[in-house]
Amino acid sequence: KSAFLPYQTAQKIPFSSDKLPEIFNKFSVKPGSLKAGMMKNTIKECEQPAIEGEEKYCATSLESMIDYSISKLGKVDQAVSTEVEKQTPTQKYTITAGVQKMTNGKAVVCHKQNYAYAVFYCHKSETTRAYMVPLEGADGTKAKAVAVCHTDTSAWNPKHLAFQVLKVEPGTIPVCHFLPRDHIVWVPK
């Protein structure tokens, strides 16, 4: 539920693991707390090198997310995220007719992170396919979900949850998943 900071403000706030005490102090976060742990993990993930074949960036403002996406894609056709008609309890959904392919490989996907303000982990890959998938809930609620398929997982960590759930090895099959509502896919023109 965290909001973006204005670009100028975000640029003035440190965002690195060696500045954690200063960051915690600025946001009145108690070191050792659950929130401190989540913030530390977000920074750690942002500081890790990208996997082979991928470029990554952690956006700390809306402007920096837009700038990154444009720098990687050129002109952007659309930015999409999962939309649900209304708030409902957890339920089963069925895919309905009208699946639309949004991209053939080039896209920037930005995942919302746990932090004191809005931070998005964005990555660009040439082996990503994005789809808009119409869904209908058991109670009739309609949704348009973004699904992303990673066609080359050969550089992924073999212990990745997807491989455990699917009982497959890296690089053997595409791995597809739906994106939550607060994640964004940027699609080129």
Buried (B, 14 or more C-beta within 10 A) or exposed (E): EEEBBEBEEBEEBEBEEEBBEEBBEEEEBEEEEEBBEBBBEBBEBBEEEEBEEBBBBBBBBBBBBBBBBBEBBEEBEEBBBBEBEEEBEEEEBEEEEEEEEBBEEBBBBBBBBEBBBBBBBBBBBEBBBBBBBBBBBEEEBBBBBBBBBBBBBEBBEEEEEBBEEEEEEBEEBEBBEBBEEBBBBBBBE
